Every structure is written in structure tokens, then in C-alpha cells.
């Protein structure tokens, strides 16, 4: 028996909050991930009418290639564009883990801190 699932792409506010509408009441696991973080998954949650607040904590950065693991592929991406800034030829925001517009030692530090970690699976 397969488990029904659906995907919603959302934009968060500055605090990381987002809203999803049109959810059929029921039990769900909720997974969150952005293009360069590891996935976090909630426990089974019951949704009914009204507001449901879930907290996932801080998403771990470093997954530049978006495969839910921080590894040599992410390091290779970062190394290729190290020192590049937003607007400069070759800049790739996937390796700008702190979103400051430049790929530098701070992004490398984030990647190194989460190296060999894997995101959760639903």
C-alpha cells in the first residue's frame, strides 16, 4: 500500500514561517528542505481545521548540489567558485551557504561543520 504524498514549494518570511492551505484533514509527516540544506522531517502530525504550528529548528546548510547529503560533491562545487561574489561571472548561489553574496571561508566553514551529514528521510 502506498502512502499518499504531495509537494508544496513555499516562500518563508524572515523568521522561516510559511503557510500551506487546502490540506485535507488527516495524519502527515512534514518534510522541509531548501536548495542547499539538509531535509528535516516531523513526526506524524494530525492536521485538522485551523492553524498548526510545527518547529523544525535550524536547517543545516552545506548541501549545494541538493542531494540531501553534505559531501565531496558540495565541496567540489564550493571550490570551483570560491572567492566569487554575486554579480561576478561564475558565481553560484548554491554554495553561498550564509547568503551574504560571496563564497568564502565562512561558507567553507559551514560546509566543513556539516560534512558527512545526511538529511532525514520521510
Secondary structure by P-SEA (a helix, b strand, c coil): ccccbbbbbbbbccccccccccccbbbbbbbbbcccbbbbbbccccccccbbbbbbcccccccccccccccaaaaaaaaaccccccccccccccccccccccccaaaaaaaaaaccbbbbcc
